[in-house]
């Protein structure tokens, strides 16, 4: 198993995206609009980061499936390789999570913290593991895959001693077309009929609800700590010890936190250039948590081409 070691492709990001950052009190907003078309050079620049993000889960899942990490062309199970063989919808969800990490490591967010992602948490995608285990034994067992539970994204801020002094936890969502109704469903939940008024209303179980009610030390922190203990216990000994103090049930140390919401997807003709989908000029009224908030909107014009291009190219060399 391996750590995530690839830095973000800074030149490619600066060429690909145009950013519009803002900060109001404890609220940071970053609108990113696509500034150049997807081409082979862009795909090649992104592939390394995506391979690094998925490397731990790839090794874990391939071991669980019982196949070689790099099977020969005619070997058993060659049709089942993580993450390439996952359904299209699942790959788009993974794309959003990896992009959350890439953008967090590249751009300056609220508070100006230096965020580090030691390893992504993709190996804890339980339904993906079950799907792959069956698919490698029967290539007709294709189906949709449920998303991974818990925070979509975690990163740490470390001091010079390697101790964790802050963490960022986030929700990262991809949608093919970011119409206002789609964004409203993401933020406020699916619409259901109100039995009293017979009107369709959001159920209130969207991103705002999830972020506002998250516990101080989310389960993902324990998962991340376990991975660090397994992969590099000496290199991250100070971070592991710091997380021990945060993750105890009684008398837990409160760790400063930043919340991240990243919405990514395809642009729509009704949206004007530089127009954000979530207000940027004041702290959103629906945000109730006491922590710093960073919102990122990633608006792409050919997102499907980018996603398919990147995931089809992983470990193809």
N, C-alpha and C positions, 0 to 999 in steps of 0.2 A: 504494500500500500504506500502511497506517496502523498506528500504535501502539494498544495497548489503553489507553484513557484514562478509562473510566467507573469511578467509585468504587463499592464495594459498596453496595447499598441497605440501609443500617444499620437504619433504622426497620422496614423490612419483615422483615429477618432477626430482629430482636428480637421482633417480633410473631408471627412464624411458628414460631420454634424456641425451645425451652427448653434451656439448656446446663448440663452438669455437668462442670466441669473439675477436673483433678487433676494434681499434679506429684510425681514420686518420682525423686530423683537426676537423671539426664539423660533422663528419660522423662516426656513429657507425654501425657495422655489427655483427650479431650474427647468426651463423649456428648451428642449433640443429638437431642432428641425433638420431633416436630411438636406444636405447641401450639394451632394453629388450622387450620380447613379451608382448602383451596385455593379461592380465588374469583377473580373478574375483577380485583379490586384487587391481589391478590398477583401474579398473572400480569403485570399492567401494570408493577408495581414491579421485577420480575425481568428483563423483556425488554431494557431498556437495557444491562444488564451483559452479557447473552448476545450481543447484537448487537455490542458492542465486542469481546468475546472472539473472535468468529468473523469480524470485519470483514477482517482481513488475509487469511485463507484464502479468504473469499468473493471478494475482489477477485482473488486469484491464480487460483483455480479457474475463475472466470468468464472470465478472460483466456485461460486454457489451453483452455477449452471453445470459445472463439470466439464468445461471446454477450455482449450488453450487460449491464452490471451490474444495471440495472433495466429489463428488457425490457418493452415494451408488452404489453397483455393478449393481443393476437393475433399477437405476434411469434414467429418461429421459436425453438424451444427454451424457451418460457416454462414448460413442464412441468418443466424442470430448473434448479432454483435451489438453491444451497448455503446452509445445510445442511438446508433444509426437506425436500427430496426424498429424503434418505437413508433407508435402511430403518429400521424401528422399533428394532431391536436396536442399530444403529449410533448412532442419536440418543440412546439411553439411555447408551451408553458416553461420548459427548460430554458429556452432562449431568453425569456424574460428574466429568469432568475440569474442566469450567467451575465446578462447585460447589466443587471443591478450591481453585481460585483465589479464588473469592468468599469462602469461609470463611477462607482464609489471610490475606486482606487485611482481614478484619473482626475476627477473634478473636485473642486473645493466645496464642501457642504457647510451647513450651518455649524458654527463653532470652530471651523478651521482645523478639525482633528485629522490626524494621520491614520487612516484606516488600513488595517491589514487583514487579509483573509487567509488564514493558514491552510484551510481545507474547506471545500464545499460539502454540504450535508446530503448529497444525492444518494449515498448508499442506504439511507434510511427511507427510501421510497419503496415501501413494502409491496404495493401493488405492482410496481414495475418488476420487482424481483419475482413475484409469483407469475407474472405474465411471461417473463423471459424463461423461467424454469420450465414452463409448459411448452412454450414455442420452440425451444431448442430440441424438444423431443417429438413435436408434431407441428410442422410449419403451417398447418391449417388453423392453428389455434389463435387466430388474430382477433382482437377485440379492442375496445377502448380501454384506457388505463386511468384509474382514479388518481387524483393528485396526491402529492405528499402532504402529510399533516404537519401542523406547526408553522413556525416562521419560514417564509420563503427564503430568507437571506439573513446571514449574521456576519458581522465583522467586528474586530477588536481594535482598540487603541491601547498601545503598550508604552510603559515608561522605559527609561534607559536600562532598568534592571530586568525588563521583560515581564513585569507584572501588568495585569489587565487593569486599566484605570477607567475604561469606559467601553461600552459596546453599542453597536447599531443593529437594530432588528427591523426587518421590513417585510412588506407585502409587495410582490412584483407580479403584475398581471399583463398578459398580452391579449389583445383583441384585434381581429382582422380589420374592422372599421370602427373608428372611435367617434361614432355619432353621439350627440348629447344623451340620448336615451340609453346607450350602452354604458357610458360613463356613469350615469345616474344609477343604473343597476349595479355596477361595480361598487359604488360608494355607499349606496343605501339598501342594497339587497333586491331580490327578485320581487316582481309585482304579484300580489295576490288580491282576491276580491274581499273587500271588507263586508262582512255579513250585515252590518248595520246600515251602511250607505249604498251597498251594491256597487261601489266604485273600486277600481283597481288601485292599490296603494303598495308602496315598497314595504317589505316586511321588516326593515330596520336591521337586517343581519349582514350588511355589507362591510366594506373595509373600515369605515369609521367605527362601527360597532366592534370589530375585531381588534383594532388598534387601541381603542379606548379602554377595553376590558382586559387587555393582556396582563398577565401576572408580572411582578417585578423581575423575576428571573425565569424566563421562558424555558421550556423543555429543551429547546435547541442548544442552550448553553451547556447542558449536561451532555448532549450528544457530541458537541464540539470538543468538550473536555475529554470524553472517552476516546475520540479519534486522536487527539494530541497525545494521550497516554500510550496509545497503541503505536503511533507512527514515529513520534519524536519526543519521548518522555524527558530526555536530558535537555534538548534544545528549548523546550517549552516548560521546564520545571517550574519556573516562577509564575507563569500564566496559569498552570494547572493548580498550583497552591492557592493563588488568588481566587480562582473560581471555586475552590473548596470552601472558602470563607463565604462566598456568595450563595452557594447552593445548599448549605445546611438548612434543615427545617426550622430549627429554633435559633434565634440570635443571629440571623443571617446579616452579613454586611451588605448595605445598599450600594449597588454599583450604578454610577451615573449612566444615563441611557439617552440615545437619540433614536427616534422612530423614523423609518423611511417608508414612503409610499411611492412606488414607481408604476406608472401606467404607460404601456407601450403599445403601439399598434399602427394601423394604416390611416393615413390622412383621408379626409372627406372634403368634397368640393365646397360644402357650406362653411367650413372653417377658414377664416382669413389668416394670412401669414402673421406670425408672432402672437396669435391669439391663443391664450392658454385655456385648458379645459377645467382647471381648478383655479379659483382666484389666487392671485399672487401678491396682491397689495395689502392684505391683512391676514392675520391668523384665521383660518377657516372656522366659522362659528360651530361647526360640528365636531371640532377637535377638542376633547375634554381631558386628555392625558396631561400630566405635569411636565413631561419631557420635551426636549427640543424636537421639532418636526422638520423633516426635509421631504419635499415633494419633487419628484422628477417626472416630467412628461416627455417621452421619446416618440416623436411623430415621424413615421417613415412613409415614403411613397412607393417603395417596392420591397416591403418587409418580407413577403413570402419568398421572393427571390434570394434575399439575404439568408433567411433561415434555412431554406432547402439547400442553398449553395454551401453553407457552412457545415451543416450536419451530414450532407452527402460526401463532404471532403475529409471528414475526421478519420485519421489513421488510414488514409488511402494510399499514402506514399510507401 
